[in-house]
Amino acid sequence: MNTLSSATIAASTLAVGLVASGCAMTSARDKASPVPLAPQVDLQRFAGDWYVIGIIPNFVEKNAYNSVESYRLDDDGTIATTFRYRKGSFDGPLKTMTPRGFVEPNSNNALWGMQVFWPIKGEYRIAHVEPDYSTTIIGRSKLDYVWLMSRKPAMDDASFEKYRTQIGSWGYDVTKFVRVPQQWP
């Protein structure tokens, strides 16, 4: 008898949810979005670990602690992604997902299709990245999810509020935008 891991079940459930809600990839050519695209993303500089500081969470991310998203540019041009977090508390079970990013042509590397489960690719818009690649904001045209990420696990309140305001200016309901608890030794 085969036993499925909770990460596999979560990925499958997410994929079914994407199909059911019609969240297939929307390219920059297909639809104007209130969520901008960063003018240019250097994939080599974007690679590495990003601490998830603030989110409008999807069902997987509710009660997530110490969330980290990591990217690696593979030889075939796709982005190997690892999302890991603790479920329910800082000592909760470690959960890991490994979606793959596909960079959309003619998007200056700022628009990806993120594939959690084949063949579905969800929209992944790099809306903002600081010039020093210290902070980024990832969004979606549907204004349903957004991620504020930093190279460091902590962000001061003034910076958090600045990015929260920016996210709100794109039309997101920032009353749903929450900090992700981060606590590292």
Rosetta blueprint (number, residue, H / E / L):
1 M L
2 N L
3 T L
4 L L
5 S L
6 S H
7 A H
8 T H
9 I H
10 A H
11 A H
12 S H
13 T H
14 L H
15 A H
16 V H
17 G H
18 L H
19 V H
20 A H
21 S L
22 G L
23 C L
24 A E
25 M L
26 T L
27 S L
28 A L
29 R L
30 D L
31 K L
32 A L
33 S L
34 P L
35 V L
36 P L
37 L L
38 A L
39 P L
40 Q L
41 V L
42 D L
43 L H
44 Q H
45 R H
46 F H
47 A L
48 G E
49 D E
50 W E
51 Y E
52 V E
53 I E
54 G E
55 I E
56 I E
57 P L
58 N L
59 F L
60 V L
61 E L
62 K L
63 N L
64 A E
65 Y E
66 N E
67 S E
68 V E
69 E E
70 S E
71 Y E
72 R E
73 L E
74 D L
75 D L
76 D L
77 G L
78 T L
79 I E
80 A E
81 T E
82 T E
83 F E
84 R E
85 Y E
86 R E
87 K E
88 G L
89 S L
90 F L
91 D L
92 G L
93 P L
94 L E
95 K E
96 T E
97 M E
98 T L
99 P L
100 R E
101 G E
102 F E
103 V E
104 E L
105 P L
106 N L
107 S L
108 N L
109 N L
110 A L
111 L E
112 W E
113 G E
114 M E
115 Q E
116 V E
117 F E
118 W L
119 P L
120 I E
121 K E
122 G E
123 E E
124 Y E
125 R E
126 I E
127 A E
128 H E
129 V E
130 E L
131 P L
132 D L
133 Y L
134 S L
135 T E
136 T E
137 I E
138 I E
139 G E
140 R L
141 S L
142 K L
143 L L
144 D L
145 Y L
146 V E
147 W E
148 L E
149 M E
150 S E
151 R L
152 K L
153 P L
154 A L
155 M L
156 D L
157 D H
158 A H
159 S H
160 F H
161 E H
162 K H
163 Y H
164 R H
165 T H
166 Q H
167 I H
168 G H
169 S H
170 W L
171 G L
172 Y L
173 D L
174 V H
175 T H
176 K H
177 F L
178 V E
179 R E
180 V L
181 P L
182 Q L
183 Q L
184 W L
185 P L
